[in-house]
Amino acid sequence: MFIKKALRGLTAATALAVAGLGAAAPSANSAETIPVLLCPFGCGPMAGDTILMNQMIKSGSDVVLLPQETPGYMYNVREMGQNESKWKDFIFKTEDTLIQLAYVGGSPEMKEFLPEPVTIPWKLLYGEAWWGQGKFFATFDCDLKTIGDLKGKRISLGLRGQSDWGVFSRLLLEHVFDVTPENSDVRHLSPAQLTQQLIDGATDASVTPIGAEPTLTKFIIPGPVRQLEATGKKICYLGVTKDDIKTLNDKFNTTFLYVELPPNTLPSQTEPLGIGVDRGFAAVHPSFDEEKAYKVVKAIAGLGEQMTELHALWKIWSPELMTCGLSEENTHPGAIRAYKELGWWDKTKDCEPMSYPDKG
C-alpha cells in the first residue's frame, strides 16, 4: 500500500516536473519508465533522483527512473525480497553492508529490523555514494567524549526501516559500546524529527549524515548538518576507531570501512574524526531485464557530469564512484556490458568488490 501511494504521488510529481521543464512526458514508445525504491521524503537520494528523472526526460533518454519514497533502505531489501512482482521491473537503493546483514535477518540481533533472512544475491548497477551516517554521532554537549558516554542519555536515531540512520546506528551502539534501549533513551525518528529534537534539547545526541566517495577528497554535507550548524552552537562529534569498526565487522561478517575525516570536513570539526562508512548502490534482482540494466547505466554515465552542477548529492559523482565495488560476480550482466562499452570496467580493479556473506 505504501509503495502504491508513493507511485501515485511520484507519477503526479513527474507530470508537474515535466510541465515545469517545458518538455513532453516520455511516451511508452519513446522511453521505458523504471521505478526506483529510495528512502523517506527529505532524504538526499529522493531529491537527487527526482532531478535525475527530470534531466532524463529533458534529454530524451530512452529510460526514465521514477523515484519512489519508502521508509528506507532496510525496508527496500525486505520489500524486494518478499515481492516477486517487483523483481523484473524495479531498481532499489541499498548498501553492501545491508545486503550482507540481510542474510542474518531473523537472528536475535536483527529480528527487530528484519524478521526473516533475505539471501538473494542482488546484482549491482552502479555506486551512488559512501555513507557515514549511523557510524558517528553529533551533540551539543561537549562533555560527552565517546559514544560509550551515551549510556543513560537520550539519543535520536533514524527509523527502523532506514539502514544507516536507524539500524546500523543501533548495531554500533549495542554491540560495540553496550548502549541499549534498556539502559538509555533510544528514539527512532525521521531525519527531520531527530535533527529537530537535538536542536530543541529533547535529546543529548543524534545521528547526522555525511557522504563521501572513493578518493575521499569530496564530501556531501547534507541538510541536517546545516540545520545543526545554523543554531550557532558548537557541534561536537563522537567518532569511532579502527578497532570499533573491526569489532562490528567481526560480529556481523560485514565490510564497513573506517575513514578518518580531515579537520574542517564537518562544521565545528577542529580535529580528525574517525567514522565508519558503507558503500551505497543501486541494485536489482538477477532476473531484471538485461537491456534495461544496460540502458540505465549508459544514461547515468551520460548525465553524470551534468548532474554534478544540479544537486549536492551528485557533486561527488565520478566514473570511479559508479564502478567502485563492482565485479563480474556481483554486477548485473547488462551493466557490465555498458561499462565495458564505456571503457570504464577496468576501474573496478581499483576497489575491493562487494562480497556476499556466503562467499566470504
N, C-alpha and C positions, 0 to 999 in steps of 0.2 A: 504493500500500500504506500509506504514512504517513497519508494522509487517511482511508482506510478505518478504520485503527486508531483515529485521533483521533475519528472519528464514533462508533465503538462506545463509546469511553471517555466522550465527552460525552453520549451517549444515557443511559448508566448514571448519569452525574453529574446529568443533568437529572432523572431519576427520583428520585434521592436529594434533590435540591434541592426538588422538588415536595413530597416527603414531609415535609421539614423545614418547609415553609411551611404544611403542612396544607391545601394546595389540590389540587384534582383536576387531573391532567395533561390538556392540551388534546386533545380527540379530533379525528379527521380532519374531523369535521363542524363543529367549533367554531373551529378555528384552523389556519392554514397554518404549517408549520414551514419555516424558510429557513436553511440553513447559511451561516455567515459564516467565511471563511478569515482567521485572525488572525496569530499570532506564537508564539514558543516559550513553553512553560509558565513562568509567573513574570512575563511581561511585563504591563504595566498594562492594555492592552485586553482580555487574557484574563479578568482578574478583573472588570473593569468591565462587560464584555459578559455575563459569567455572571450578575452581579447584575441586569443589564437583563433577561436572559432570565427570571429568577425573577419580576421585577416584571411582565413581560408576562403570565406565567402567572397570577399572583395577581390582576391587574386584569381578566382575562378578555379580553385583546386578541385580535383575530381573526388576528393574525400573531405568531409567536414566533420570534425569532432564536436559532439554535443555534451558539454559539461553537466553532470548530474550531482546535485547536492546529496550527501549521505551523512550518517553520523560519524564517519571517519574511516581510516584505512583498515582498522581492525574489523569493523563492520563489513567492509568491502570483501575481504578474503573469506569471511563466513558466508556472506550472501552468494558469492561466486561459487563457493564450494557446495552450497545447497541447491542452487537454482540452475539446473542443467539448461534451461531455456536461454540463458544468457551466454553460454559457452562460445557459440559460433559468432556472436554479434557484438559483444561488449568488451571494452577495454576497462581496466581498473588500475587505480594508483595504489602502490604498495611499497614495501621496503624489503631488502634482503633479509634482515633480521626477523621481519614479520612472517615471511614465507617459512623461515626456519622454525620460529616459535609455534606456528600453526600445526606443525607435526606433533606437538605435545599438548594440543588442545584437549581439555577434559582432565588434565592432570591436576593435582591439588593446587599447584601454583597458578594454573591458567584457567581453571573452570569458571571462575567469576567473569572472565572476559571472553572466553571461547569454550563453550561447554563440550564441544566434540573436536577431535582432531580433523585437520584438513591436510591431507597428504598428497594433493595433486601437484605434480611437477610443473608449475606455471612457467610459461615462456615469456621472456622479456622482449620488449620492443625498443625502449630507449631509456637512458638515465635522465632523471629530472633534476635532482639536487641531492646534496648530502645534508641530512637534517640533524640538528643538535638538540632540539627541544626535548625535555624529559630526562636529559642526562646532565643537567646542571640546574641551579635554581637562582632566582633573584629575590632580594629582600631589601627593605629599608632599615632593618635592624642590623647595623654593622657590628654588633656584639656577637652575632652568630658567625662563626668562623668556618664550620664544616657542615656537610649535610647531616652528619651524625648529631649535630646540635639541634636539629629539628625535632628530635624526640620530645613529645609532650607539647609541641607547638601546633598552631593552626596552619594548614598547608593547602593551597589551591592547586589542584591538578585538572587536567583535561577530562573529557568524557571517557567512559569505559569503552566506547566504540572507536576511540582515537588511539592509534598505536603509540606514537611518541608522547603525545601530551598526557594521555591517561593511563596507558598500560605499561610502557617501558619505564615511566617515572615511578610507578608503584613497585615494579620488579627491582629497580635500583634501590629505592628506599628500603624495602623489606629485606631483600636477600644480600645486600651489601652493607647496609647501615642499621638494620634492625629497627627501622622506623615504620610502624604498622598502624592500621586503623584502630587497633586495640590500645596502643599506648600514645596515640596522637590524634588530633582532629583533622582527618584527611577528607577533603571535599572534592567531588568530581563535578566540574562545571564546564561550560563552553569557554572558548578562549577569551571572549569579550567579558564574560562574567568573572572568570578567575582573575583577570587583569584588574578589573574594577574593584574586586574585593581586596586585593593587595593595596591599591591606591587608597581605598577608604579605611584601611587599617583593620578590616574584618578578618584578615589572615596575616600571618607573620612572614610567609614566603610563598612563592608560586613558581611554576614552570614558566618559561618565556622562550620565544623562538629565535633561532638563527639558522641560516642556510649557508652552505659552503660548496666548493667544487674541488675536483681532484688536485689542482695545483696549490690549493689553499692560499691563493692570492686575491680572490674575490669573495666577498661575503654578502649575504642578504640580511639586512636588519629590518625585520617586518614591523608592522604597525603596533602590535602590543608593546614592543620595546620602546617605540617612540612615545607611546602613551605614558609609560613609566617615566621616561626622560622629561616629558612635558610638565610633570609635577614640580620640577625644580629641586627635588630631593636627591641626595646621593644614593645611587643604586649600588648595593654590594652583591657580589656573586659568590655562590657556593659551588665549587667545582669538584672534579674527580681526579684521581691519579691513574696511571697506567695499571697499577695493581687492582684498583677498583674495577676497571673495565675488564681486566683478566678474570677477576672473581665472577663477574656477571656472565662472561662468555663461558667459563668453565662450568657454571651452574646449568646453563641452558643450551649449550652447544651452538652458540650464536657467533656472529662475526662483527660485533660492534667494534668501531675503531676509536682509538684515543687520538685526540687532536689538542694541541696547545695553541690557544688563540693569542696572538701578539697583543701587547698593551694597546689600548685605544680602539680595539676592534668593536667593542660594545661601549655605550655611553657610561661614563664614570669608571671604566675599567683601566686602572693605572698599572696593574701587574699582569703578567701572563696568567691565563686561565685555562685549566685543563677541563675539557668536556668530552663526552662520548658522542659519536655520530654514527648514523647508519646511512645507507645509500638508497635513495628513493628512485623508483622505476615506474614506468607504465608497463603493464603485463597483461597477458591474455591466457585463455585456456589453450592447450595444444591443438584443439580442433578449430581454432579461429582461422578464418579463411586466409590462405597464403597471399593472395593478390591484395587483399585489404591491408595486411601487415606491411607488405612492400610499399603500397601507396602512402600509408601513414608515415612511415619513416622518410620516404622521399619528400613528402610535403613539409614535414617539420624541418628537415635538413635545409630545404629551400627557403623557409621563412625564418629560421633561427636568428640570423644576423639582424634582420629587420625587427624581430620581436625584442631584441636587447634594448631597443630605443623606446619601447611601448609599455613595459611593465617591469617593476623591480625584480620580480622572481626570475625573469628571463635575462637579467643583466649578467648572470653567471653562465649563461648558455655557451657551449662550445662543442665542436665535434668530439673532443676528449670526454666531456661530461656525458654526451649521449652514448658513448661506447664503453665507458669505464664499468667493468663488472660483467660485461657480456662475454659469452663463449659459444662455441659450436654446440655444447650440450644444453645451455640454459636459454638460448635465444631462439625466437621463432624463425623458421626457415625463410619466410618472406622477408623478415627484417634483415637477416644475414645477406640475402640476395641484394637488397637495397644498399647495405653498407659496402659490399664488395663492388657494386657498380659505382658508388661514390668514391671509391678508393680509400675508405676510412677503416676497413676491417682490421688492418694491421695495428691500428691504435689500441685494440683490445689487449695487445701483448703488454701494454704499459700498466695494467691494473690486475689485481687478483680477481678472478671470476667469482661471481656469486655461487655458493655451493649449496646443494640440497643436503639436509641432515642425514639422509640415508646413504649418501655418497661420501660422507666425511668432510 
